[in-house]
Amino acid sequence: MADDPKLKFDNKREMDAAALSQAAYVLDQARQSLGDVDACEKALTYNQLLWSIIQADIADGKNTLPDELKANLMSLSIHVDKQTTKALTNPTEKIFDSLIKINLNIAEGLMEGQ
């Protein structure tokens, strides 16, 4: 039997950065074909799920991030939710670009912070 191709990460920051980068890629693929409602919906739902996980992690009492950073991430996640809701009813390149940029900037920050 072949080796299991599971991804291995050195730490949670690296894993979170990879998840955000993957979501940005999926959003970019959908952005390139905004007329494909199904692809757009799947990409937006995938990204929204990721940000829901981030929200839950931030709200967890065991989260050791500084309070200001948690507040900033929560505000950003609310913005992502609002933009996602808009895009689900009226997908535009501008909204997709915004969501992609947010994900990539956070992923980059996570990788720089190591």
C-alpha positions as CSV (number, residue, x, y, z in Angstrom):
1,M,0.0,0.0,0.0
2,A,1.3,3.5,-0.8
3,D,2.3,5.9,1.9
4,D,-0.5,8.1,3.3
5,P,-0.1,11.6,1.6
6,K,-1.2,13.5,4.7
7,L,0.2,17.0,5.1
8,K,2.4,17.5,8.1
9,F,2.9,20.9,9.7
10,D,5.5,21.9,12.2
11,N,3.1,24.1,14.1
12,K,-0.4,25.5,14.3
13,R,0.7,28.8,12.7
14,E,1.9,27.0,9.6
15,M,-1.3,25.0,9.4
16,D,-3.4,28.1,9.7
17,A,-1.4,29.9,7.0
18,A,-1.8,26.9,4.7
19,A,-5.6,26.8,5.3
20,L,-5.9,30.5,4.5
21,S,-3.7,30.2,1.4
22,Q,-5.8,27.3,0.2
23,A,-9.0,29.2,0.7
24,A,-7.5,32.2,-1.2
25,Y,-6.7,29.8,-4.1
26,V,-10.2,28.4,-4.1
27,L,-11.7,31.9,-4.1
28,D,-9.4,33.0,-6.9
29,Q,-10.5,30.0,-9.0
30,A,-14.1,31.0,-8.5
31,R,-13.3,34.7,-9.2
32,Q,-12.1,33.7,-12.6
33,S,-15.5,32.4,-13.5
34,L,-18.0,34.5,-11.7
35,G,-20.8,33.2,-13.9
36,D,-20.4,29.8,-12.4
37,V,-22.8,30.2,-9.5
38,D,-22.1,26.8,-8.0
39,A,-18.3,27.3,-8.0
40,C,-18.7,30.8,-6.4
41,E,-21.0,29.4,-3.8
42,K,-18.7,26.5,-2.9
43,A,-15.7,28.8,-2.7
44,L,-17.5,31.3,-0.5
45,T,-18.9,28.7,1.7
46,Y,-15.5,27.1,2.1
47,N,-14.0,30.4,3.1
48,Q,-16.8,31.2,5.5
49,L,-16.4,27.8,7.2
50,L,-12.7,28.6,7.7
51,W,-13.5,32.0,9.2
52,S,-16.1,30.4,11.4
53,I,-13.4,28.1,12.8
54,I,-11.2,31.1,13.3
55,Q,-14.0,32.8,15.2
56,A,-14.5,29.8,17.4
57,D,-10.8,29.6,18.1
58,I,-10.6,33.3,19.1
59,A,-13.6,32.9,21.4
60,D,-12.2,29.9,23.1
61,G,-11.2,30.8,26.7
62,K,-8.0,28.8,26.3
63,N,-6.8,31.1,23.4
64,T,-3.6,32.8,24.5
65,L,-3.5,35.5,21.8
66,P,-3.4,39.1,23.2
67,D,-6.8,40.6,23.7
68,E,-6.2,43.3,21.1
69,L,-5.2,40.8,18.4
70,K,-8.3,38.7,19.2
71,A,-10.5,41.7,18.9
72,N,-8.9,42.7,15.6
73,L,-9.3,39.2,14.2
74,M,-12.9,39.0,15.4
75,S,-13.7,42.3,13.6
76,L,-12.0,41.1,10.5
77,S,-14.0,37.9,10.6
78,I,-17.2,39.8,10.9
79,H,-16.2,41.9,7.8
80,V,-15.5,38.6,6.0
81,D,-19.0,37.3,7.0
82,K,-20.6,40.5,5.6
83,Q,-18.7,40.4,2.4
84,T,-19.4,36.7,1.9
85,T,-23.1,37.3,2.4
86,K,-23.0,40.1,-0.2
87,A,-21.0,37.9,-2.6
88,L,-23.5,35.0,-2.2
89,T,-26.2,37.1,-3.7
90,N,-24.2,39.3,-6.0
91,P,-20.7,37.9,-6.7
92,T,-18.3,40.6,-7.9
93,E,-14.6,40.6,-8.7
94,K,-14.1,43.4,-6.1
95,I,-15.5,41.3,-3.2
96,F,-13.6,38.2,-4.2
97,D,-10.3,40.2,-4.5
98,S,-10.9,41.6,-1.1
99,L,-11.5,38.2,0.5
100,I,-8.4,36.8,-1.3
101,K,-6.3,39.7,-0.1
102,I,-7.4,39.3,3.5
103,N,-6.6,35.6,3.5
104,L,-3.2,36.0,1.9
105,N,-2.2,38.9,4.2
106,I,-3.1,36.9,7.3
107,A,-1.3,33.8,6.0
108,E,1.8,35.9,5.3
109,G,1.7,37.4,8.7
110,L,1.4,34.0,10.3
111,M,4.5,32.8,8.4
112,E,6.5,35.9,9.2
113,G,5.7,35.6,12.8
114,Q,7.5,32.3,13.2
